[in-house]
Amino acid sequence: MRAAEVDHDQLQRLVIAEYHCQEAELTTYGTLVGRHRHEVPAGFFGFTVHTVAQARRLLRPAAQSVGLQTDDMFPPASGRLDQALSMPAMLTGAGEAALYLHSDLSVWCAAFSELVDAARRLDNIPKEIIEYMDWWGSEPPPEIADGTREVLAYALPQGEDPERIVGFTRHLASSVSTYWDYVLGG
């Protein structure tokens, strides 16, 4: 978008990738609610599910703006996207998943904020896609930062390993690169 070289197929792949991320996130964070039932992590992961569900309302019109319907959103790379995003559901403690989520949204919101700024200067980006990306804001909602701190304060005394909590966020780079490789057509 910064180079003004976005084509229709890339916009479609962006929407498809977002749809699959949301599908995986709804399942992942719902599963984390079930695995970590204490009110602190369950409330945090429940808030995340609610946030993703709210974003879904804006993604549907964004999909329609580039000629997609829900049934159209099955890319060859969806398995890689789903696997990368669903990993926290089964492999992490509450603290690991919370820090991963905070890191993910911190990167995500910043990237989408830059894309929104660039997209507003282009004529070929539907307003619905701009509205969807802009909805995320330039940084995660305060509930994510506050919730992450609360979950970590809960998880550490429960015996979660600080090294493992921090180490799990290293998987974020591969998730992000899988997403952008798909969007860019790689």
N, C-alpha and C positions, 0 to 999 in steps of 0.2 A: 504494500500500500504506500509505503514511503517513496518508492520508486515509480509509483503510478503505473504499475504493471500487473494489476490484478485482473484476471479473466473470470468469466462466468463459472467455469468448472472449478476454479479455486474457491469461489464463494460457496458453491454447492458443497465442496468437500469440507469447508469450514463448518457449515451448518451440520453436515453429517457427522463430523468428528465431535462437535458439541453434543449432538443428540446421543451418540454412543457413550460419551463421557458421562452425561447425565444418567443414562440407563445404568451404567456401572456404579455411579456414585449413589444413586438411590438405593441400590441393592447393598453396596458396601457399607454405607453409613447406617442403613436400617439393620444390617447384620451386627454392626458394632453396638447398636443400642441393645440388641438381644444378648450379645456376649458380655457387655460391661453394663450391668443393670443398676449399678449404684447411681443415685440421682445426678451426681456431678458428670461423669462421662455420658450417661444416657441422655441427660439434658443437652449436653454439647452436641452429641451426634444427632440427636433429634432436631435441634436447631438447624444443623447442616442439611438434613433431609428436607426440612421446610424451605430453606433457602433455595435448594436445587429445584424443588417443586415450583417455587415462585418464578424462577428463571425459565422454567419450561413454558410458562404462559407467553413469554416474549419470544421464545425460540420457534414456536409454531408459525407465527406470522413472518418471522425471518425466513423460515423454510419456504413458505408460500411465495415470498418475494423473489425467490430464485427458482421457482417452478418445482418445488419438492413437496411431497406429502410424506407422512410417517412411513408408509409402505415402501417408499423409494430409498430409505436410509439404511441400506445394508451394504457397506463397502467391503472390499476384499480384506482390508486391514482391520476390520472391526474386532476380530479376535485378539489381535495384538493390543489394541486400545483397551478393550474390556479386561484383558488379563492384567495389563499394567495398572489399571485403576482399581481392580478388585483385590489386588494383593493385600492391601491393608486389612481387609475384612477378616481374613483367616489367619494371618501370620503375625499380627501385632498385638501388643498390649495397648491399653487406652492411651498412655502417654506417647507411645510411638506414633499411633494413628493421629493423635491431636497435633503433634508437632509437624508431622507430614502434611496434614491438611493446612495448617497455618502457612507452612513454607510454600505449598502448592498455590494457595490463594494469593499469597504475597507476590509471587512471580506472575501469576495469571492476571491479576488485576492491573499490575503495572504494564504488562504486555498489551492487554486489551485497551488500556487508557491511551497508549501510544498509537495503537491501530485506529482508535476512534479519531484522534487528532488528525492522522493522515487521511482517513476515509472521508472526513468532512470536506476535504479539499478536492475530492474526486466526484465525477458525475455518474460513474457506473456502480456505485455502492448503494444498494437500496437503504432507505431510511430505517427500515425494520431491522436490518443487520446492525446498523450503527446504534440504534436504540438498545438492541440486545447487548452488544458489547459495552455500551456506556452504562447500562444498568448495574454492572459489576463494580463500577467505581474505580478509582486509581489505587485503592488499597482495600484489604478485607474489612468487613464491618467490625466495629469495636467488639461485638459479641464473640468474634472468632479469637481475637487477641486475648481478651479477658477469659474466655472459655478455655483456651489453651493453657493459660497460667493455672487456672483452677484444676484442670485435668492433670497437669503435671504435679501440682501440689497434692493431689489425691494419689497419683500413680507411684510416685517415688517412695512414699512410706509403705506402699503395698508390695514393694520389692522389685519394681521395674528397674532394670539396669540403665543408668544414665548414658553409658557408652552406646548401648543398643538403641536407645531413644534417638540420640543424635545420628547414629549410623544409618538408621532406616531412611532418613531423609535423602541419603545419597541415591536412592532408587528414583527420586524425582527426575533427575536428569534424563534417564532413559524413557520415562513416561512422556516427558515434554518433547523429547526428540522424536519419538514415535508419532505423536500427535502432529507435529509440524511437518514431518516427512510425508505423512498422508495428505495434509492440507495442500502442500506445495506440489504434490504429484510424484513424490519420490518413492 
